[in-house]
Amino acid sequence: MNPGSRNYLRCANGADGQLQVVSASYAAGGLGARVAYTISPSEFGLLLLAATARGICWLGIHRCAAYLESELRADFPKATIVRDDDAMRELAARVVAFVGDTSASLDLPLDIRATPFQLAVWRELCAIPPGTTRSYGEIAQRLGRARGARAVGRANGSNPLAVLIPCHRVVGADGKLTGYRWGLEYKRRLLEHERAISQGRGRTGELLLSL
C-alpha cells in the first residue's frame, strides 16, 4: 500500500490508526459522483451503506430508513443517488457482520473527503480501543490543541462512516454520552456491545479499510 497514491484507513484497535486521504473521486456535496446504496438490518437497527465506484463513502445507523435516506441526500446534495440492493448486497453483508463482531477483521475500499484536521481527529478515533472512551478535550490535547475540544466535536460530528470510524467512543469531559448524530441510545448500545465482546474474547478486533 502506497500512502502517497491511495486513500486508506487502517484501524488496528488498541494501536494508532492510520488514515490517508489523497483525494476523493467527487467534489464538495458529491458533485460528479454516482452513489449507490442499500439498507440492511443489524442488531442495532438499520444500516445504510453507500458507495461510489471507488469505495465506501457513507454509513449511517438508525431505526428509520426514510431518515437515513434523507441524511444521505443531505450530505450528497449534488450527487446522483440510486438504491441498488443487488450491487451492494455482498459489501453490506460484510459490514453488518463486522458491526455485530462476527468477523475479526474487515478490508474495504474507501472514498471520502476530509480536511487535514478532520483526518487527524479521525485517526485518534480509530486509536480508541473498543468499549473504551476518550473525551473531546483528551483528543484535542493529543493533537496539540488544548483549547480545541469544540473543533474536535465538529470534526467528530462530520465523520461519514458511523461505527467504522468509531465516533461513538468520544464522550464529554464528565464522561457522559453526548453529541452522537445517530442518537445517544445507539451510542450507549454500541459501547456496551463492544465492552461485552472485548471482555468475552480477551482481545480486540481489527478494522482495515483501503483503496
TORBAGU-708512 format. One record per atom (N, C-alpha, C): residue number from 0; residue in three letters; atom name; y, x, z. Coordinates in pm, whole numbers, m for minus. Layout:
// residues N
seq  type  atom  yy  xx  zz
NUM  ala  CA  Y  X  Z
...
This chain:
// residues 211
seq  type  atom  yy  xx  zz
0  met  N  m119  84  0
0  met  CA  0  0  0
0  met  C  124  87  0
1  asn  N  210  69  m98
1  asn  CA  331  148  m110
1  asn  C  450  67  m60
2  pro  N  504  98  60
2  pro  CA  613  19  115
2  pro  C  740  25  32
3  gly  N  747  120  m60
3  gly  CA  865  128  m143
3  gly  C  866  28  m258
4  ser  N  753  m34  m287
4  ser  CA  746  m122  m404
4  ser  C  687  m259  m373
5  arg  N  641  m283  m252
5  arg  CA  577  m410  m222
5  arg  C  638  m477  m99
6  asn  N  633  m608  m102
6  asn  CA  665  m684  18
6  asn  C  538  m694  101
7  tyr  N  547  m668  229
7  tyr  CA  428  m688  310
7  tyr  C  465  m712  456
8  leu  N  377  m778  523
8  leu  CA  386  m797  667
8  leu  C  250  m765  725
9  arg  N  244  m662  807
9  arg  CA  120  m629  876
9  arg  C  145  m646  1025
10  cys  N  73  m737  1084
10  cys  CA  89  m764  1226
10  cys  C  m43  m735  1296
11  ala  N  m52  m624  1365
11  ala  CA  m168  m591  1448
11  ala  C  m129  m625  1591
12  asn  N  m184  m732  1643
12  asn  CA  m142  m781  1774
12  asn  C  m158  m675  1881
13  gly  N  m52  m659  1959
13  gly  CA  m51  m559  2064
13  gly  C  5  m426  2017
14  ala  N  38  m416  1888
14  ala  CA  97  m294  1833
14  ala  C  223  m332  1757
15  asp  N  299  m232  1716
15  asp  CA  421  m260  1642
15  asp  C  390  m325  1509
16  gly  N  463  m433  1477
16  gly  CA  448  m496  1349
16  gly  C  512  m413  1239
17  gln  N  467  m429  1117
17  gln  CA  523  m360  1002
17  gln  C  561  m465  899
18  leu  N  687  m467  863
18  leu  CA  736  m566  767
18  leu  C  831  m500  669
19  gln  N  799  m511  543
19  gln  CA  883  m455  437
19  gln  C  906  m564  333
20  val  N  1031  m595  308
20  val  CA  1065  m691  203
20  val  C  1162  m623  109
21  val  N  1113  m581  m4
21  val  CA  1197  m515  m104
21  val  C  1282  m619  m175
22  ser  N  1219  m726  m217
22  ser  CA  1289  m836  m284
22  ser  C  1197  m956  m290
23  ala  N  1257  m1073  m307
23  ala  CA  1179  m1194  m330
23  ala  C  1180  m1224  m480
24  ser  N  1094  m1314  m521
24  ser  CA  1087  m1347  m663
24  ser  C  1188  m1455  m701
25  tyr  N  1270  m1498  m606
25  tyr  CA  1366  m1606  m629
25  tyr  C  1497  m1572  m559
26  ala  N  1602  m1642  m600
26  ala  CA  1733  m1622  m540
26  ala  C  1752  m1717  m421
27  ala  N  1870  m1713  m363
27  ala  CA  1901  m1797  m247
27  ala  C  1875  m1944  m279
28  gly  N  1821  m2014  m180
28  gly  CA  1791  m2156  m198
28  gly  C  1669  m2182  m282
29  gly  N  1596  m2075  m318
29  gly  CA  1478  m2091  m401
29  gly  C  1507  m2096  m550
30  leu  N  1631  m2061  m588
30  leu  CA  1668  m2065  m730
30  leu  C  1575  m1978  m813
31  gly  N  1517  m2038  m915
31  gly  CA  1426  m1967  m1004
31  gly  C  1280  m1975  m964
32  ala  N  1251  m2040  m853
32  ala  CA  1113  m2046  m804
32  ala  C  1046  m2179  m836
33  arg  N  917  m2169  m864
33  arg  CA  831  m2288  m863
33  arg  C  746  m2276  m737
34  val  N  763  m2371  m649
34  val  CA  696  m2368  m519
34  val  C  590  m2477  m515
35  ala  N  465  m2437  m500
35  ala  CA  355  m2531  m484
35  ala  C  321  m2541  m336
36  tyr  N  282  m2661  m292
36  tyr  CA  249  m2677  m151
36  tyr  C  133  m2773  m132
37  thr  N  76  m2763  m13
37  thr  CA  m27  m2858  29
37  thr  C  m9  m2883  177
38  ile  N  m65  m2992  224
38  ile  CA  m59  m3027  366
38  ile  C  m201  m3040  418
39  ser  N  m230  m2967  525
39  ser  CA  m367  m2964  578
39  ser  C  m365  m2996  727
40  pro  N  m466  m3069  776
40  pro  CA  m474  m3094  920
40  pro  C  m523  m2969  993
41  ser  N  m476  m2951  1114
41  ser  CA  m523  m2845  1201
41  ser  C  m533  m2901  1342
42  glu  N  m584  m2824  1435
42  glu  CA  m597  m2874  1570
42  glu  C  m462  m2890  1639
43  phe  N  m355  m2837  1579
43  phe  CA  m222  m2850  1638
43  phe  C  m137  m2955  1567
44  gly  N  m184  m3009  1458
44  gly  CA  m106  m3102  1380
44  gly  C  m120  m3068  1232
45  leu  N  m29  m3118  1152
45  leu  CA  m33  m3090  1009
45  leu  C  35  m2957  979
46  leu  N  m25  m2882  888
46  leu  CA  36  m2758  839
46  leu  C  77  m2778  694
47  leu  N  202  m2749  663
47  leu  CA  245  m2747  524
47  leu  C  258  m2602  482
48  leu  N  177  m2564  386
48  leu  CA  176  m2428  334
48  leu  C  232  m2430  193
49  ala  N  332  m2346  167
49  ala  CA  395  m2340  35
49  ala  C  393  m2198  m17
50  ala  N  382  m2185  m149
50  ala  CA  375  m2052  m210
50  ala  C  434  m2052  m349
51  thr  N  488  m1938  m387
51  thr  CA  526  m1914  m525
51  thr  C  407  m1848  m594
52  ala  N  426  m1808  m720
52  ala  CA  319  m1739  m791
52  ala  C  289  m1603  m727
53  arg  N  384  m1548  m652
53  arg  CA  367  m1417  m590
53  arg  C  307  m1423  m450
54  gly  N  326  m1532  m379
54  gly  CA  271  m1536  m245
54  gly  C  330  m1646  m158
55  ile  N  286  m1649  m34
55  ile  CA  331  m1750  61
55  ile  C  480  m1734  89
56  cys  N  551  m1845  85
56  cys  CA  695  m1841  110
56  cys  C  737  m1930  227
57  trp  N  647  m2018  276
57  trp  CA  689  m2111  380
57  trp  C  566  m2171  448
58  leu  N  578  m2188  579
58  leu  CA  473  m2255  656
58  leu  C  538  m2330  771
59  gly  N  509  m2459  780
59  gly  CA  561  m2541  888
59  gly  C  450  m2617  956
60  ile  N  475  m2660  1080
60  ile  CA  375  m2734  1157
60  ile  C  441  m2853  1225
61  his  N  382  m2972  1208
61  his  CA  439  m3093  1265
61  his  C  337  m3205  1254
62  arg  N  364  m3315  1320
62  arg  CA  272  m3430  1313
62  arg  C  302  m3520  1193
63  cys  N  420  m3501  1131
63  cys  CA  465  m3592  1026
63  cys  C  477  m3518  893
64  ala  N  400  m3563  795
64  ala  CA  402  m3499  663
64  ala  C  538  m3513  596
65  ala  N  599  m3631  608
65  ala  CA  729  m3653  545
65  ala  C  835  m3559  601
66  tyr  N  828  m3533  731
66  tyr  CA  924  m3441  793
66  tyr  C  904  m3299  739
67  leu  N  780  m3256  730
67  leu  CA  752  m3123  677
67  leu  C  802  m3109  534
68  glu  N  777  m3210  452
68  glu  CA  823  m3206  313
68  glu  C  974  m3199  306
69  ser  N  1044  m3274  391
69  ser  CA  1190  m3273  389
69  ser  C  1244  m3137  433
70  glu  N  1179  m3073  530
70  glu  CA  1222  m2941  575
70  glu  C  1200  m2835  467
71  leu  N  1089  m2843  397
71  leu  CA  1064  m2750  286
71  leu  C  1171  m2764  180
72  arg  N  1202  m2886  143
72  arg  CA  1302  m2909  39
72  arg  C  1441  m2868  85
73  ala  N  1468  m2882  214
73  ala  CA  1598  m2838  266
73  ala  C  1611  m2687  261
74  asp  N  1501  m2615  281
74  asp  CA  1504  m2468  277
74  asp  C  1501  m2414  134
75  phe  N  1450  m2495  39
75  phe  CA  1443  m2454  m101
75  phe  C  1508  m2559  m191
76  pro  N  1637  m2585  m170
76  pro  CA  1702  m2694  m245
76  pro  C  1714  m2668  m395
77  lys  N  1705  m2542  m437
77  lys  CA  1723  m2509  m578
77  lys  C  1591  m2477  m649
78  ala  N  1481  m2492  m579
78  ala  CA  1350  m2461  m637
78  ala  C  1288  m2585  m700
79  thr  N  1194  m2561  m789
79  thr  CA  1108  m2668  m839
79  thr  C  990  m2677  m742
80  ile  N  976  m2790  m677
80  ile  CA  874  m2804  m573
80  ile  C  772  m2909  m615
81  val  N  645  m2872  m612
81  val  CA  539  m2964  m652
81  val  C  425  m2958  m550
82  arg  N  365  m3070  m526
82  arg  CA  244  m3070  m442
82  arg  C  125  m3041  m532
83  asp  N  45  m2943  m492
83  asp  CA  m72  m2901  m571
83  asp  C  m185  m2868  m475
84  asp  N  m254  m2971  m429
84  asp  CA  m360  m2953  m330
84  asp  C  m475  m2869  m384
85  asp  N  m508  m2887  m511
85  asp  CA  m620  m2812  m568
85  asp  C  m592  m2662  m571
86  ala  N  m475  m2626  m619
86  ala  CA  m441  m2485  m631
86  ala  C  m426  m2416  m496
87  met  N  m386  m2492  m394
87  met  CA  m356  m2435  m263
87  met  C  m471  m2449  m163
88  arg  N  m578  m2518  m202
88  arg  CA  m683  m2554  m106
88  arg  C  m745  m2432  m37
89  glu  N  m786  m2334  m113
89  glu  CA  m855  m2218  m55
89  glu  C  m762  m2140  38
90  leu  N  m639  m2118  m6
90  leu  CA  m542  m2045  75
90  leu  C  m513  m2120  204
91  ala  N  m496  m2251  194
91  ala  CA  m467  m2332  312
91  ala  C  m583  m2329  411
92  ala  N  m706  m2332  361
92  ala  CA  m822  m2328  449
92  ala  C  m826  m2199  530
93  arg  N  m789  m2089  467
93  arg  CA  m788  m1961  537
93  arg  C  m681  m1958  645
94  val  N  m565  m2014  615
94  val  CA  m456  m2018  713
94  val  C  m493  m2109  830
95  val  N  m548  m2226  801
95  val  CA  m588  m2318  908
95  val  C  m692  m2253  997
96  ala  N  m788  m2181  937
96  ala  CA  m890  m2112  1016
96  ala  C  m828  m2007  1106
97  phe  N  m730  m1933  1054
97  phe  CA  m666  m1831  1135
97  phe  C  m586  m1893  1249
98  val  N  m514  m2000  1221
98  val  CA  m436  m2067  1326
98  val  C  m527  m2116  1437
99  gly  N  m646  m2164  1401
99  gly  CA  m743  m2207  1501
99  gly  C  m821  m2092  1561
100  asp  N  m798  m1971  1509
100  asp  CA  m860  m1849  1558
100  asp  C  m1010  m1844  1530
101  thr  N  m1052  m1905  1422
101  thr  CA  m1191  m1891  1382
101  thr  C  m1210  m1766  1295
102  ser  N  m1101  m1700  1260
102  ser  CA  m1106  m1577  1182
102  ser  C  m1030  m1469  1258
103  ala  N  m1088  m1350  1266
103  ala  CA  m1026  m1242  1342
103  ala  C  m912  m1176  1265
104  ser  N  m909  m1192  1133
104  ser  CA  m805  m1127  1055
104  ser  C  m774  m1210  932
105  leu  N  m659  m1179  873
105  leu  CA  m613  m1255  758
105  leu  C  m532  m1164  667
106  asp  N  m559  m1170  539
106  asp  CA  m490  m1087  441
106  asp  C  m437  m1179  332
107  leu  N  m305  m1195  326
107  leu  CA  m246  m1293  237
107  leu  C  m129  m1235  158
108  pro  N  m103  m1283  37
108  pro  CA  17  m1245  m35
108  pro  C  141  m1308  29
109  leu  N  257  m1247  7
109  leu  CA  379  m1287  76
109  leu  C  497  m1281  m19
110  asp  N  585  m1382  m13
110  asp  CA  705  m1385  m96
110  asp  C  818  m1451  m17
111  ile  N  895  m1372  57
111  ile  CA  1002  m1427  140
111  ile  C  1130  m1347  120
112  arg  N  1243  m1411  151
112  arg  CA  1373  m1346  152
112  arg  C  1414  m1320  297
113  ala  N  1483  m1209  320
113  ala  CA  1529  m1179  455
113  ala  C  1637  m1073  453
114  thr  N  1726  m1080  550
114  thr  CA  1825  m974  570
114  thr  C  1760  m862  651
115  pro  N  1822  m744  652
115  pro  CA  1767  m635  734
115  pro  C  1753  m673  882
116  phe  N  1851  m746  935
116  phe  CA  1842  m784  1077
116  phe  C  1729  m884  1100
117  gln  N  1714  m981  1012
117  gln  CA  1602  m1074  1025
117  gln  C  1470  m1000  1024
118  leu  N  1455  m905  932
118  leu  CA  1332  m828  926
118  leu  C  1306  m753  1056
119  ala  N  1412  m695  1112
119  ala  CA  1397  m621  1237
119  ala  C  1349  m712  1349
120  val  N  1407  m833  1356
120  val  CA  1365  m929  1458
120  val  C  1222  m973  1435
121  trp  N  1187  m1002  1310
121  trp  CA  1052  m1049  1281
121  trp  C  948  m942  1308
122  arg  N  984  m816  1290
122  arg  CA  892  m708  1328
122  arg  C  863  m713  1478
123  glu  N  967  m738  1556
123  glu  CA  949  m747  1701
123  glu  C  861  m866  1738
124  leu  N  874  m976  1667
124  leu  CA  789  m1092  1694
124  leu  C  642  m1058  1674
125  cys  N  613  m984  1569
125  cys  CA  475  m950  1538
125  cys  C  416  m850  1637
126  ala  N  501  m785  1713
126  ala  CA  454  m689  1812
126  ala  C  425  m753  1947
127  ile  N  452  m883  1960
127  ile  CA  425  m953  2086
127  ile  C  278  m996  2086
128  pro  N  198  m952  2183
128  pro  CA  57  m991  2186
128  pro  C  38  m1142  2199
129  pro  N  m67  m1197  2143
129  pro  CA  m94  m1341  2152
129  pro  C  m97  m1390  2296
130  gly  N  m36  m1505  2319
130  gly  CA  m39  m1565  2452
130  gly  C  64  m1510  2548
131  thr  N  138  m1406  2507
131  thr  CA  242  m1349  2591
131  thr  C  378  m1380  2528
132  thr  N  484  m1356  2602
132  thr  CA  617  m1389  2555
132  thr  C  716  m1277  2584
133  arg  N  826  m1278  2509
133  arg  CA  943  m1195  2537
133  arg  C  1066  m1282  2521
134  ser  N  1171  m1246  2590
134  ser  CA  1295  m1323  2580
134  ser  C  1379  m1274  2462
135  tyr  N  1474  m1358  2422
135  tyr  CA  1567  m1319  2317
135  tyr  C  1641  m1191  2358
136  gly  N  1680  m1184  2485
136  gly  CA  1750  m1067  2535
136  gly  C  1666  m942  2531
137  glu  N  1538  m954  2563
137  glu  CA  1448  m838  2557
137  glu  C  1436  m786  2415
138  ile  N  1426  m876  2319
138  ile  CA  1416  m833  2180
138  ile  C  1547  m767  2136
139  ala  N  1659  m824  2177
139  ala  CA  1788  m764  2144
139  ala  C  1797  m623  2201
140  gln  N  1751  m605  2324
140  gln  CA  1752  m471  2385
140  gln  C  1666  m374  2305
141  arg  N  1550  m419  2261
141  arg  CA  1460  m332  2185
141  arg  C  1521  m292  2051
142  leu  N  1613  m376  2002
142  leu  CA  1679  m346  1875
142  leu  C  1809  m270  1895
143  gly  N  1840  m237  2020
143  gly  CA  1963  m164  2048
143  gly  C  2088  m248  2043
144  arg  N  2071  m381  2061
144  arg  CA  2185  m472  2060
144  arg  C  2183  m555  2188
145  ala  N  2231  m493  2296
145  ala  CA  2221  m554  2428
145  ala  C  2287  m691  2434
146  arg  N  2392  m713  2357
146  arg  CA  2462  m841  2357
146  arg  C  2420  m931  2240
147  gly  N  2306  m901  2182
147  gly  CA  2266  m971  2060
147  gly  C  2164  m1080  2075
148  ala  N  2151  m1139  2196
148  ala  CA  2049  m1241  2217
148  ala  C  2068  m1361  2125
149  arg  N  2193  m1403  2106
149  arg  CA  2217  m1519  2020
149  arg  C  2183  m1487  1875
150  ala  N  2216  m1367  1831
150  ala  CA  2182  m1328  1695
150  ala  C  2031  m1324  1676
151  val  N  1960  m1277  1778
151  val  CA  1814  m1278  1774
151  val  C  1763  m1421  1764
152  gly  N  1827  m1512  1840
152  gly  CA  1787  m1652  1833
152  gly  C  1804  m1711  1695
153  arg  N  1913  m1676  1628
153  arg  CA  1935  m1727  1492
153  arg  C  1832  m1671  1395
154  ala  N  1803  m1542  1408
154  ala  CA  1701  m1482  1320
154  ala  C  1564  m1542  1348
155  asn  N  1537  m1565  1475
155  asn  CA  1410  m1627  1515
155  asn  C  1396  m1765  1452
156  gly  N  1505  m1841  1456
156  gly  CA  1502  m1976  1401
156  gly  C  1494  m1981  1250
157  ser  N  1528  m1871  1183
157  ser  CA  1523  m1868  1037
157  ser  C  1388  m1821  983
158  asn  N  1294  m1793  1072
158  asn  CA  1161  m1750  1032
158  asn  C  1096  m1855  942
159  pro  N  1057  m1819  819
159  pro  CA  1000  m1918  727
159  pro  C  850  m1939  743
160  leu  N  785  m1860  828
160  leu  CA  639  m1865  838
160  leu  C  597  m1895  982
161  ala  N  603  m2022  1019
161  ala  CA  563  m2062  1154
161  ala  C  422  m2012  1184
162  val  N  400  m1969  1305
162  val  CA  272  m1921  1356
162  val  C  238  m1782  1301
163  leu  N  246  m1762  1169
163  leu  CA  210  m1633  1110
163  leu  C  305  m1524  1156
164  ile  N  435  m1550  1151
164  ile  CA  534  m1467  1220
164  ile  C  562  m1542  1349
165  pro  N  511  m1494  1463
165  pro  CA  500  m1578  1584
165  pro  C  629  m1597  1664
166  cys  N  721  m1673  1608
166  cys  CA  846  m1701  1679
166  cys  C  824  m1789  1801
167  his  N  706  m1850  1812
167  his  CA  676  m1932  1930
167  his  C  657  m1847  2055
168  arg  N  649  m1714  2040
168  arg  CA  629  m1626  2155
168  arg  C  761  m1579  2218
169  val  N  871  m1636  2175
169  val  CA  1001  m1597  2230
169  val  C  1052  m1709  2320
170  val  N  1101  m1671  2439
170  val  CA  1144  m1768  2540
170  val  C  1284  m1733  2589
171  gly  N  1338  m1822  2673
171  gly  CA  1469  m1797  2731
171  gly  C  1463  m1687  2837
172  ala  N  1581  m1647  2885
172  ala  CA  1590  m1540  2984
172  ala  C  1518  m1576  3113
173  asp  N  1510  m1706  3143
173  asp  CA  1443  m1752  3266
173  asp  C  1294  m1778  3244
174  gly  N  1244  m1747  3126
174  gly  CA  1102  m1768  3096
174  gly  C  1067  m1907  3046
175  lys  N  1166  m1995  3037
175  lys  CA  1139  m2131  2993
175  lys  C  1130  m2138  2841
176  leu  N  1048  m2232  2794
176  leu  CA  1034  m2252  2650
176  leu  C  1162  m2315  2596
177  thr  N  1211  m2261  2487
177  thr  CA  1335  m2314  2430
177  thr  C  1343  m2278  2283
178  gly  N  1420  m2354  2208
178  gly  CA  1459  m2318  2074
178  gly  C  1351  m2305  1969
179  tyr  N  1255  m2400  1965
179  tyr  CA  1150  m2391  1863
179  tyr  C  1172  m2500  1758
180  arg  N  1183  m2460  1633
180  arg  CA  1214  m2553  1525
180  arg  C  1117  m2669  1519
181  trp  N  992  m2645  1550
181  trp  CA  889  m2747  1532
181  trp  C  861  m2827  1658
182  gly  N  940  m2804  1763
182  gly  CA  924  m2880  1886
182  gly  C  860  m2800  1997
183  leu  N  909  m2818  2117
183  leu  CA  861  m2738  2231
183  leu  C  716  m2769  2265
184  glu  N  669  m2891  2235
184  glu  CA  529  m2923  2265
184  glu  C  436  m2837  2181
185  tyr  N  471  m2813  2055
185  tyr  CA  389  m2726  1970
185  tyr  C  394  m2582  2022
186  lys  N  511  m2540  2066
186  lys  CA  525  m2405  2120
186  lys  C  436  m2386  2242
187  arg  N  438  m2483  2330
187  arg  CA  355  m2476  2451
187  arg  C  208  m2473  2416
188  arg  N  166  m2559  2325
188  arg  CA  24  m2567  2289
188  arg  C  m24  m2440  2221
189  leu  N  59  m2384  2135
189  leu  CA  21  m2259  2067
189  leu  C  2  m2146  2168
190  leu  N  94  m2134  2263
190  leu  CA  84  m2028  2363
190  leu  C  m39  m2048  2452
191  glu  N  m64  m2170  2493
191  glu  CA  m180  m2198  2577
191  glu  C  m310  m2168  2503
192  his  N  m314  m2203  2376
192  his  CA  m433  m2176  2294
192  his  C  m455  m2026  2281
193  glu  N  m349  m1952  2255
193  glu  CA  m361  m1807  2240
193  glu  C  m407  m1742  2370
194  arg  N  m355  m1789  2482
194  arg  CA  m396  m1733  2610
194  arg  C  m544  m1758  2636
195  ala  N  m588  m1878  2605
195  ala  CA  m729  m1910  2627
195  ala  C  m819  m1826  2538
196  ile  N  m781  m1809  2412
196  ile  CA  m860  m1729  2319
196  ile  C  m862  m1583  2362
197  ser  N  m746  m1529  2397
197  ser  CA  m738  m1389  2436
197  ser  C  m820  m1360  2560
198  gln  N  m814  m1449  2656
198  gln  CA  m891  m1431  2780
198  gln  C  m1040  m1445  2753
199  gly  N  m1074  m1532  2658
199  gly  CA  m1215  m1557  2632
199  gly  C  m1284  m1446  2558
200  arg  N  m1212  m1377  2469
200  arg  CA  m1277  m1275  2389
200  arg  C  m1245  m1134  2435
201  gly  N  m1143  m1120  2522
201  gly  CA  m1110  m990  2577
201  gly  C  m1049  m893  2478
202  arg  N  m1002  m945  2365
202  arg  CA  m935  m859  2267
202  arg  C  m841  m946  2186
203  thr  N  m761  m885  2102
203  thr  CA  m666  m959  2020
203  thr  C  m709  m953  1876
204  gly  N  m659  m1053  1799
204  gly  CA  m689  m1057  1657
204  gly  C  m589  m976  1579
205  glu  N  m602  m979  1447
205  glu  CA  m512  m906  1360
205  glu  C  m469  m995  1247
206  leu  N  m341  m986  1216
206  leu  CA  m286  m1058  1103
206  leu  C  m233  m957  1002
207  leu  N  m275  m969  879
207  leu  CA  m225  m881  775
207  leu  C  m181  m966  657
208  leu  N  m53  m962  626
208  leu  CA  m1  m1031  509
208  leu  C  48  m925  413
209  ser  N  9  m932  289
209  ser  CA  51  m827  198
209  ser  C  69  m880  57
210  leu  N  144  m802  m19
210  leu  CA  162  m829  m161
210  leu  C  159  m695  m234
